[in-house]
Amino acid sequence: MSSPSLILFRGFPSQPAYVWSPFTSKLEARLRFAGLAYKTDQGAPPKGPRGKIPHLHVRKENHGEPETLSDTHLISEKLVADGIADELNGKLTPEEKAQDLAIRALLEDKCISTRSTNLHREPSSMLSLRLLTPTLHSQHVQNYERWEQNFYTMRPAVLAALPYPAQVLVGQLAYRKMSATLYGQGTSRFTPEEITKFKTEIWANVDALLTASRQGKETKKEKSMFFVLGGATPTEADTTLFGFIASGLVCAAAPETGKIIRSFPTVTEYAERIHSHYFPDYKLWE
C-alpha cells in the first residue's frame, strides 16, 4: 500500500494526548489500527470541508495539493477505497456487520429512530444485544452534559484558538444552536435524572457486550486485547467505542459520564489495553 503524508486536525492544541472530541479519538484509533503514521495540528471547524472537527489532509506521492477529508466514517471509506488502509469489516458476516453498525449507531446517533428491535449475538454468545433500546443515543446525552450542564468548562476548551472576547460571542452562538438542537431532538425535554439513567443504561449494555466478548480470550498470565464483537482484530465499532470511552474519561466537561464509565471495570480495561498497544505515546487518563 502507498504511504501518503497525513495531517490530522483535531481542534485542540497539538500534543501527545487524547482530546475531548470522541470523533477525533475515533479517527486516531482508525489510523493506528491501520498502522498509518500521521501528524497532528490544531485546526478549527470553519477550516474543515463541512465545518467539522476532525478533518484529515491527505497528500499522496507525486500529487500536488493535499486532499482534505471530513466525517470520520467517510474518511475511513476513502482510505480503504484508495488502498491506503485495510477494510476492518471486510471479513465480518452479514450478521456481524449489522451488530457493528448497531454499536456505532448507538454511540454516534446515526439512526433515524431512537428505538429499534433488539439484535442478538447468537449462536456464538447467546447474549441479547440491547444496544438500540435506550431512549437516547450517547451523542445526544453527551452534548447535553457538556453544553447545557457544563457550558463554562466546555467553552474555553473547544474555543481555545480564539481570543477571549471571541470565545464569549462564538460560545453563546454555539450554545444557542446546541440548545435548540437538543430541544428539537428531545433530549433536553427529559429531567437530568432521567438523562443520567439513559447514560448508565447505554454503558451497562456496552459493558455486558464487552464482558461476553472477553470470555475465553485470555489466561490469568496473559492479558491480551479483546474487541467488541469478540474477534481477534478490531472492527469499525471498536474505533467508535474506543473514541467515546477515551473522550468520556478525559473530558472535564463530562464528569458524570467519566464516573459512569469508570464504574464498569471491563469497559475501562478494554480501553486501557487498546491504549497500551496502540497509543503508548499518549498519557493515560487518570
C-alpha positions as YAML, in Angstrom:
chain: A
units: angstrom
residues:
- id: 1
  name: MET
  ca: [0.00, 0.00, 0.00]
- id: 2
  name: SER
  ca: [1.09, 3.56, -0.59]
- id: 3
  name: SER
  ca: [2.08, 5.69, 2.40]
- id: 4
  name: PRO
  ca: [0.79, 9.23, 1.93]
- id: 5
  name: SER
  ca: [1.51, 12.15, 4.23]
- id: 6
  name: LEU
  ca: [-1.35, 12.54, 6.70]
- id: 7
  name: ILE
  ca: [-2.12, 15.53, 8.92]
- id: 8
  name: LEU
  ca: [-4.98, 15.20, 11.40]
- id: 9
  name: PHE
  ca: [-6.63, 18.43, 12.54]
- id: 10
  name: ARG
  ca: [-8.03, 17.70, 15.99]
- id: 11
  name: GLY
  ca: [-9.50, 21.02, 17.14]
- id: 12
  name: PHE
  ca: [-7.32, 21.09, 20.24]
- id: 13
  name: PRO
  ca: [-3.67, 22.04, 20.81]
- id: 14
  name: SER
  ca: [-1.37, 19.52, 19.20]
- id: 15
  name: GLN
  ca: [0.31, 17.38, 21.83]
- id: 16
  name: PRO
  ca: [0.60, 13.66, 22.53]
- id: 17
  name: ALA
  ca: [-2.64, 13.35, 24.48]
- id: 18
  name: TYR
  ca: [-6.27, 12.44, 23.96]
- id: 19
  name: VAL
  ca: [-8.68, 15.29, 23.25]
- id: 20
  name: TRP
  ca: [-12.29, 15.86, 24.26]
- id: 21
  name: SER
  ca: [-13.78, 15.06, 20.86]
- id: 22
  name: PRO
  ca: [-14.86, 11.40, 20.63]
- id: 23
  name: PHE
  ca: [-14.72, 11.58, 16.84]
- id: 24
  name: THR
  ca: [-11.11, 12.73, 16.90]
- id: 25
  name: SER
  ca: [-10.10, 9.80, 19.11]
- id: 26
  name: LYS
  ca: [-12.18, 7.53, 16.90]
- id: 27
  name: LEU
  ca: [-10.28, 8.63, 13.81]
- id: 28
  name: GLU
  ca: [-6.94, 8.34, 15.58]
- id: 29
  name: ALA
  ca: [-7.82, 4.78, 16.54]
- id: 30
  name: ARG
  ca: [-8.77, 4.04, 12.92]
- id: 31
  name: LEU
  ca: [-5.43, 5.34, 11.67]
- id: 32
  name: ARG
  ca: [-3.46, 3.43, 14.28]
- id: 33
  name: PHE
  ca: [-5.39, 0.20, 13.76]
- id: 34
  name: ALA
  ca: [-4.29, 0.51, 10.12]
- id: 35
  name: GLY
  ca: [-0.69, 1.17, 11.10]
- id: 36
  name: LEU
  ca: [-0.68, 4.61, 9.45]
- id: 37
  name: ALA
  ca: [1.68, 7.32, 10.61]
- id: 38
  name: TYR
  ca: [0.24, 10.83, 10.86]
- id: 39
  name: LYS
  ca: [0.99, 14.27, 12.23]
- id: 40
  name: THR
  ca: [-1.43, 16.36, 14.26]
- id: 41
  name: ASP
  ca: [-2.37, 20.02, 14.18]
- id: 42
  name: GLN
  ca: [-4.99, 22.08, 15.99]
- id: 43
  name: GLY
  ca: [-7.10, 23.40, 13.14]
- id: 44
  name: ALA
  ca: [-10.62, 24.72, 13.64]
- id: 45
  name: PRO
  ca: [-14.09, 23.65, 12.48]
- id: 46
  name: PRO
  ca: [-14.54, 26.53, 9.96]
- id: 47
  name: LYS
  ca: [-11.42, 25.36, 8.13]
- id: 48
  name: GLY
  ca: [-12.81, 21.88, 7.53]
- id: 49
  name: PRO
  ca: [-14.79, 20.89, 4.40]
- id: 50
  name: ARG
  ca: [-18.02, 20.51, 6.38]
- id: 51
  name: GLY
  ca: [-17.19, 22.90, 9.20]
- id: 52
  name: LYS
  ca: [-16.38, 19.92, 11.41]
- id: 53
  name: ILE
  ca: [-13.58, 18.59, 13.55]
- id: 54
  name: PRO
  ca: [-11.73, 16.36, 12.93]
- id: 55
  name: HIS
  ca: [-10.61, 16.60, 9.33]
- id: 56
  name: LEU
  ca: [-7.68, 14.99, 7.59]
- id: 57
  name: HIS
  ca: [-5.22, 16.27, 4.99]
- id: 58
  name: VAL
  ca: [-4.02, 13.51, 2.67]
- id: 59
  name: ARG
  ca: [-1.07, 14.21, 0.40]
- id: 60
  name: LYS
  ca: [-0.19, 11.34, -1.91]
- id: 61
  name: GLU
  ca: [3.17, 10.88, -3.56]
- id: 62
  name: ASN
  ca: [3.56, 12.68, -6.88]
- id: 63
  name: HIS
  ca: [0.40, 14.71, -6.25]
- id: 64
  name: GLY
  ca: [0.05, 18.45, -5.83]
- id: 65
  name: GLU
  ca: [-2.36, 19.93, -3.33]
- id: 66
  name: PRO
  ca: [-3.45, 17.67, -0.46]
- id: 67
  name: GLU
  ca: [-7.00, 16.36, -0.35]
- id: 68
  name: THR
  ca: [-8.94, 17.41, 2.72]
- id: 69
  name: LEU
  ca: [-11.40, 14.86, 4.08]
- id: 70
  name: SER
  ca: [-14.02, 15.19, 6.80]
- id: 71
  name: ASP
  ca: [-16.57, 12.98, 8.56]
- id: 72
  name: THR
  ca: [-14.87, 10.04, 10.24]
- id: 73
  name: HIS
  ca: [-17.00, 7.42, 8.50]
- id: 74
  name: LEU
  ca: [-16.37, 8.89, 5.06]
- id: 75
  name: ILE
  ca: [-12.66, 9.28, 5.83]
- id: 76
  name: SER
  ca: [-12.40, 5.59, 6.68]
- id: 77
  name: GLU
  ca: [-14.22, 4.63, 3.50]
- id: 78
  name: LYS
  ca: [-11.98, 6.87, 1.40]
- id: 79
  name: LEU
  ca: [-8.77, 5.49, 2.90]
- id: 80
  name: VAL
  ca: [-9.94, 1.96, 2.10]
- id: 81
  name: ALA
  ca: [-11.08, 2.86, -1.42]
- id: 82
  name: ASP
  ca: [-7.72, 4.50, -2.17]
- id: 83
  name: GLY
  ca: [-5.77, 1.48, -0.94]
- id: 84
  name: ILE
  ca: [-4.26, 3.37, 1.98]
- id: 85
  name: ALA
  ca: [-5.89, 1.29, 4.73]
- id: 86
  name: ASP
  ca: [-7.31, -2.21, 5.01]
- id: 87
  name: GLU
  ca: [-11.04, -2.68, 5.47]
- id: 88
  name: LEU
  ca: [-11.65, -3.55, 9.12]
- id: 89
  name: ASN
  ca: [-15.06, -5.09, 8.49]
- id: 90
  name: GLY
  ca: [-14.17, -7.00, 5.35]
- id: 91
  name: LYS
  ca: [-14.28, -10.45, 6.96]
- id: 92
  name: LEU
  ca: [-17.42, -9.94, 9.02]
- id: 93
  name: THR
  ca: [-20.57, -11.93, 8.34]
- id: 94
  name: PRO
  ca: [-23.75, -10.01, 7.43]
- id: 95
  name: GLU
  ca: [-25.00, -10.52, 10.98]
- id: 96
  name: GLU
  ca: [-21.75, -9.20, 12.45]
- id: 97
  name: LYS
  ca: [-21.85, -6.19, 10.13]
- id: 98
  name: ALA
  ca: [-25.34, -5.39, 11.42]
- id: 99
  name: GLN
  ca: [-24.12, -5.68, 15.01]
- id: 100
  name: ASP
  ca: [-21.14, -3.45, 14.23]
- id: 101
  name: LEU
  ca: [-23.43, -0.83, 12.70]
- id: 102
  name: ALA
  ca: [-25.78, -1.01, 15.70]
- id: 103
  name: ILE
  ca: [-22.96, -0.25, 18.12]
- id: 104
  name: ARG
  ca: [-21.77, 2.69, 16.06]
- id: 105
  name: ALA
  ca: [-25.34, 3.95, 15.72]
- id: 106
  name: LEU
  ca: [-25.88, 3.84, 19.47]
- id: 107
  name: LEU
  ca: [-22.84, 5.98, 20.15]
- id: 108
  name: GLU
  ca: [-22.80, 8.25, 17.11]
- id: 109
  name: ASP
  ca: [-26.55, 8.81, 16.62]
- id: 110
  name: LYS
  ca: [-26.75, 7.72, 13.00]
- id: 111
  name: CYS
  ca: [-30.18, 6.10, 13.29]
- id: 112
  name: ILE
  ca: [-33.44, 7.62, 12.13]
- id: 113
  name: SER
  ca: [-35.32, 6.28, 15.14]
- id: 114
  name: THR
  ca: [-34.12, 6.07, 18.73]
- id: 115
  name: ARG
  ca: [-35.85, 2.77, 19.30]
- id: 116
  name: SER
  ca: [-35.33, -0.43, 17.37]
- id: 117
  name: THR
  ca: [-35.72, -4.17, 17.59]
- id: 118
  name: ASN
  ca: [-33.09, -5.91, 19.68]
- id: 119
  name: LEU
  ca: [-30.25, -7.57, 17.85]
- id: 120
  name: HIS
  ca: [-28.78, -10.85, 19.04]
- id: 121
  name: ARG
  ca: [-25.30, -12.25, 19.08]
- id: 122
  name: GLU
  ca: [-26.44, -15.82, 18.51]
- id: 123
  name: PRO
  ca: [-25.50, -18.59, 18.44]
- id: 124
  name: SER
  ca: [-21.94, -17.70, 19.44]
- id: 125
  name: SER
  ca: [-22.62, -15.97, 22.76]
- id: 126
  name: MET
  ca: [-26.42, -16.08, 23.16]
- id: 127
  name: LEU
  ca: [-26.20, -12.58, 24.60]
- id: 128
  name: SER
  ca: [-29.01, -10.24, 23.64]
- id: 129
  name: LEU
  ca: [-27.54, -7.09, 22.12]
- id: 130
  name: ARG
  ca: [-29.83, -4.43, 23.56]
- id: 131
  name: LEU
  ca: [-27.93, -1.56, 22.09]
- id: 132
  name: LEU
  ca: [-30.70, 0.32, 20.36]
- id: 133
  name: THR
  ca: [-33.25, 0.23, 23.15]
- id: 134
  name: PRO
  ca: [-32.24, 3.31, 25.19]
- id: 135
  name: THR
  ca: [-34.47, 6.30, 24.59]
- id: 136
  name: LEU
  ca: [-31.50, 8.47, 23.64]
- id: 137
  name: HIS
  ca: [-28.17, 7.89, 21.96]
- id: 138
  name: SER
  ca: [-24.83, 8.57, 23.59]
- id: 139
  name: GLN
  ca: [-24.04, 11.59, 21.42]
- id: 140
  name: HIS
  ca: [-27.28, 13.33, 22.46]
- id: 141
  name: VAL
  ca: [-26.76, 12.90, 26.18]
- id: 142
  name: GLN
  ca: [-23.07, 13.75, 25.85]
- id: 143
  name: ASN
  ca: [-23.84, 17.08, 24.19]
- id: 144
  name: TYR
  ca: [-26.42, 17.82, 26.87]
- id: 145
  name: GLU
  ca: [-23.92, 17.21, 29.66]
- id: 146
  name: ARG
  ca: [-21.17, 19.23, 28.01]
- id: 147
  name: TRP
  ca: [-23.09, 22.18, 26.59]
- id: 148
  name: GLU
  ca: [-26.07, 22.51, 28.92]
- id: 149
  name: GLN
  ca: [-24.72, 21.35, 32.27]
- id: 150
  name: ASN
  ca: [-21.04, 22.32, 31.96]
- id: 151
  name: PHE
  ca: [-21.02, 25.15, 29.43]
- id: 152
  name: TYR
  ca: [-18.43, 27.32, 31.18]
- id: 153
  name: THR
  ca: [-16.00, 24.41, 31.27]
- id: 154
  name: MET
  ca: [-16.70, 23.42, 27.68]
- id: 155
  name: ARG
  ca: [-16.45, 26.86, 26.07]
- id: 156
  name: PRO
  ca: [-12.82, 27.81, 26.80]
- id: 157
  name: ALA
  ca: [-11.62, 24.32, 25.88]
- id: 158
  name: VAL
  ca: [-13.26, 23.95, 22.49]
- id: 159
  name: LEU
  ca: [-12.71, 27.61, 21.58]
- id: 160
  name: ALA
  ca: [-9.15, 27.84, 22.86]
- id: 161
  name: ALA
  ca: [-7.88, 29.01, 19.46]
- id: 162
  name: LEU
  ca: [-9.94, 32.22, 19.75]
- id: 163
  name: PRO
  ca: [-9.24, 35.30, 21.90]
- id: 164
  name: TYR
  ca: [-11.48, 35.61, 24.94]
- id: 165
  name: PRO
  ca: [-13.95, 38.20, 23.51]
- id: 166
  name: ALA
  ca: [-14.50, 35.97, 20.50]
- id: 167
  name: GLN
  ca: [-14.92, 32.96, 22.78]
- id: 168
  name: VAL
  ca: [-17.80, 34.71, 24.52]
- id: 169
  name: LEU
  ca: [-19.56, 35.62, 21.28]
- id: 170
  name: VAL
  ca: [-18.96, 32.37, 19.42]
- id: 171
  name: GLY
  ca: [-19.65, 30.37, 22.55]
- id: 172
  name: GLN
  ca: [-23.04, 32.00, 23.00]
- id: 173
  name: LEU
  ca: [-23.94, 31.31, 19.40]
- id: 174
  name: ALA
  ca: [-22.83, 27.69, 19.74]
- id: 175
  name: TYR
  ca: [-24.79, 27.33, 22.97]
- id: 176
  name: ARG
  ca: [-27.99, 28.65, 21.40]
- id: 177
  name: LYS
  ca: [-27.62, 26.37, 18.42]
- id: 178
  name: MET
  ca: [-26.90, 23.32, 20.59]
- id: 179
  name: SER
  ca: [-29.78, 24.13, 22.95]
- id: 180
  name: ALA
  ca: [-32.20, 24.40, 20.05]
- id: 181
  name: THR
  ca: [-30.94, 21.13, 18.60]
- id: 182
  name: LEU
  ca: [-31.22, 19.28, 21.90]
- id: 183
  name: TYR
  ca: [-34.74, 20.58, 22.48]
- id: 184
  name: GLY
  ca: [-35.89, 19.81, 18.96]
- id: 185
  name: GLN
  ca: [-34.38, 16.35, 19.09]
- id: 186
  name: GLY
  ca: [-35.94, 15.82, 22.51]
- id: 187
  name: THR
  ca: [-33.00, 15.34, 24.86]
- id: 188
  name: SER
  ca: [-33.44, 18.48, 26.95]
- id: 189
  name: ARG
  ca: [-37.12, 17.67, 27.50]
- id: 190
  name: PHE
  ca: [-36.07, 14.96, 29.93]
- id: 191
  name: THR
  ca: [-35.03, 15.64, 33.52]
- id: 192
  name: PRO
  ca: [-31.33, 15.44, 34.45]
- id: 193
  name: GLU
  ca: [-32.13, 12.33, 36.49]
- id: 194
  name: GLU
  ca: [-33.72, 10.64, 33.50]
- id: 195
  name: ILE
  ca: [-30.76, 11.52, 31.28]
- id: 196
  name: THR
  ca: [-28.38, 10.05, 33.86]
- id: 197
  name: LYS
  ca: [-30.42, 6.85, 33.76]
- id: 198
  name: PHE
  ca: [-30.18, 6.74, 29.96]
- id: 199
  name: LYS
  ca: [-26.40, 7.23, 30.08]
- id: 200
  name: THR
  ca: [-26.00, 4.48, 32.63]
- id: 201
  name: GLU
  ca: [-28.16, 2.13, 30.56]
- id: 202
  name: ILE
  ca: [-26.05, 2.75, 27.46]
- id: 203
  name: TRP
  ca: [-22.77, 1.96, 29.21]
- id: 204
  name: ALA
  ca: [-24.24, -1.01, 31.07]
- id: 205
  name: ASN
  ca: [-25.16, -2.55, 27.73]
- id: 206
  name: VAL
  ca: [-21.69, -1.86, 26.36]
- id: 207
  name: ASP
  ca: [-20.17, -3.44, 29.48]
- id: 208
  name: ALA
  ca: [-22.30, -6.57, 29.06]
- id: 209
  name: LEU
  ca: [-21.23, -6.91, 25.44]
- id: 210
  name: LEU
  ca: [-17.54, -6.46, 26.25]
- id: 211
  name: THR
  ca: [-17.76, -8.92, 29.13]
- id: 212
  name: ALA
  ca: [-19.15, -11.56, 26.77]
- id: 213
  name: SER
  ca: [-16.51, -10.75, 24.15]
- id: 214
  name: ARG
  ca: [-13.74, -11.05, 26.72]
- id: 215
  name: GLN
  ca: [-14.68, -14.54, 27.91]
- id: 216
  name: GLY
  ca: [-12.24, -17.18, 26.79]
- id: 217
  name: LYS
  ca: [-9.88, -14.66, 25.20]
- id: 218
  name: GLU
  ca: [-7.17, -14.67, 27.86]
- id: 219
  name: THR
  ca: [-5.48, -16.63, 30.59]
- id: 220
  name: LYS
  ca: [-4.52, -15.46, 34.06]
- id: 221
  name: LYS
  ca: [-0.97, -14.79, 32.88]
- id: 222
  name: GLU
  ca: [-1.80, -13.14, 29.59]
- id: 223
  name: LYS
  ca: [-3.92, -10.02, 29.37]
- id: 224
  name: SER
  ca: [-4.35, -9.51, 25.65]
- id: 225
  name: MET
  ca: [-6.64, -7.08, 23.88]
- id: 226
  name: PHE
  ca: [-10.26, -8.06, 23.31]
- id: 227
  name: PHE
  ca: [-12.64, -6.43, 20.87]
- id: 228
  name: VAL
  ca: [-16.30, -5.56, 20.97]
- id: 229
  name: LEU
  ca: [-17.52, -8.23, 18.52]
- id: 230
  name: GLY
  ca: [-15.35, -10.90, 20.08]
- id: 231
  name: GLY
  ca: [-12.98, -11.30, 17.14]
- id: 232
  name: ALA
  ca: [-9.20, -11.40, 17.06]
- id: 233
  name: THR
  ca: [-8.89, -7.99, 15.38]
- id: 234
  name: PRO
  ca: [-10.69, -4.65, 15.78]
- id: 235
  name: THR
  ca: [-13.62, -3.56, 13.63]
- id: 236
  name: GLU
  ca: [-15.09, -0.15, 12.85]
- id: 237
  name: ALA
  ca: [-17.21, -0.45, 16.01]
- id: 238
  name: ASP
  ca: [-14.04, -0.59, 18.08]
- id: 239
  name: THR
  ca: [-12.85, 2.71, 16.63]
- id: 240
  name: THR
  ca: [-16.09, 4.38, 17.70]
- id: 241
  name: LEU
  ca: [-16.29, 2.70, 21.10]
- id: 242
  name: PHE
  ca: [-12.69, 3.49, 21.98]
- id: 243
  name: GLY
  ca: [-13.16, 7.09, 20.86]
- id: 244
  name: PHE
  ca: [-16.18, 7.60, 23.10]
- id: 245
  name: ILE
  ca: [-14.55, 5.91, 26.08]
- id: 246
  name: ALA
  ca: [-11.34, 7.93, 25.78]
- id: 247
  name: SER
  ca: [-13.28, 11.15, 25.31]
- id: 248
  name: GLY
  ca: [-15.52, 10.44, 28.28]
- id: 249
  name: LEU
  ca: [-12.55, 9.73, 30.52]
- id: 250
  name: VAL
  ca: [-10.54, 12.86, 29.70]
- id: 251
  name: CYS
  ca: [-13.26, 15.49, 29.19]
- id: 252
  name: ALA
  ca: [-13.53, 17.83, 32.19]
- id: 253
  name: ALA
  ca: [-16.91, 19.00, 30.89]
- id: 254
  name: ALA
  ca: [-18.34, 15.47, 31.22]
- id: 255
  name: PRO
  ca: [-17.66, 14.47, 34.83]
- id: 256
  name: GLU
  ca: [-20.76, 12.32, 35.18]
- id: 257
  name: THR
  ca: [-20.01, 10.34, 32.02]
- id: 258
  name: GLY
  ca: [-16.46, 9.74, 33.25]
- id: 259
  name: LYS
  ca: [-17.78, 8.50, 36.58]
- id: 260
  name: ILE
  ca: [-20.24, 6.15, 34.88]
- id: 261
  name: ILE
  ca: [-17.61, 4.71, 32.54]
- id: 262
  name: ARG
  ca: [-15.22, 4.15, 35.45]
- id: 263
  name: SER
  ca: [-17.94, 2.20, 37.27]
- id: 264
  name: PHE
  ca: [-17.63, -0.56, 34.65]
- id: 265
  name: PRO
  ca: [-14.18, -2.19, 35.04]
- id: 266
  name: THR
  ca: [-14.47, -4.22, 31.85]
- id: 267
  name: VAL
  ca: [-15.08, -1.06, 29.80]
- id: 268
  name: THR
  ca: [-12.03, 0.69, 31.21]
- id: 269
  name: GLU
  ca: [-9.90, -2.46, 30.90]
- id: 270
  name: TYR
  ca: [-10.88, -2.75, 27.23]
- id: 271
  name: ALA
  ca: [-9.78, 0.83, 26.58]
- id: 272
  name: GLU
  ca: [-6.60, 0.59, 28.64]
- id: 273
  name: ARG
  ca: [-5.40, -2.45, 26.70]
- id: 274
  name: ILE
  ca: [-6.01, -0.70, 23.38]
- id: 275
  name: HIS
  ca: [-4.22, 2.34, 24.77]
- id: 276
  name: SER
  ca: [-1.17, 0.29, 25.82]
- id: 277
  name: HIS
  ca: [-0.85, -1.36, 22.42]
- id: 278
  name: TYR
  ca: [-1.78, 1.42, 20.01]
- id: 279
  name: PHE
  ca: [-1.25, 4.67, 21.98]
- id: 280
  name: PRO
  ca: [1.90, 4.15, 24.08]
- id: 281
  name: ASP
  ca: [2.97, 7.72, 23.33]
- id: 282
  name: TYR
  ca: [-0.18, 9.20, 24.85]
- id: 283
  name: LYS
  ca: [-0.76, 9.92, 28.52]
- id: 284
  name: LEU
  ca: [-3.30, 7.54, 30.02]
- id: 285
  name: TRP
  ca: [-6.40, 9.13, 31.54]
- id: 286
  name: GLU
  ca: [-6.46, 9.37, 35.32]
...
